Amino acid sequence: MKKLIVIYETSKLHGRKRTIAQSCYKIELDDQKARLLLSGKPEANIIRQAVEKMLETAELLRGRHYVRGSIKRFSSAFEENTENREGDL
């Protein structure tokens, strides 16, 4: 299993004003599916659609809305942790 971080946009209504913000979510996937998503190949579209459905549900439970089609990138959770540690030195 491989942990990936998904960067995407959410929206939330504040009275009559809607705000858009960037958010992230950590998911755990089978190694083969994770590699396919990270590759950006067109064959990954079905997996990407499943991730979008999961984000819609997660954001609904958080009181926000996932902005459909807003995934900016997928990255390995390990790579993200390494980058953060290097920046802290």
Residue pairs with C-beta under 8 A, 6 or more apart in sequence:
1 28
1 29
1 30
1 31
2 28
2 29
2 30
2 31
2 34
2 35
2 76
2 77
3 26
3 27
3 28
3 76
3 77
3 78
4 26
4 27
4 28
4 29
4 34
4 37
4 38
4 74
4 75
4 76
4 77
5 24
5 25
5 26
5 27
5 74
5 75
5 76
5 77
5 80
6 24
6 25
6 26
6 27
6 51
6 55
6 71
6 73
6 74
7 22
7 23
7 24
7 71
7 72
7 73
7 74
7 75
8 22
8 23
8 24
8 25
8 55
8 66
8 67
8 70
8 71
8 72
9 20
9 21
9 22
9 23
9 66
9 67
9 70
9 72
10 20
10 21
10 22
10 23
10 59
10 62
10 64
10 65
10 66
10 67
11 18
11 19
11 20
11 21
11 64
11 65
11 67
12 18
12 19
12 21
12 63
12 64
12 65
20 67
22 72
23 59
23 64
25 55
25 58
26 77
27 51
27 54
29 37
29 47
33 47
34 76
36 43
36 44
36 47
37 44
37 47
37 48
37 51
37 74
38 74
38 75
38 76
48 71
51 71
52 66
52 68
52 69
52 71
55 66
55 71
56 65
56 66
56 68
58 66
59 65
59 66
60 66
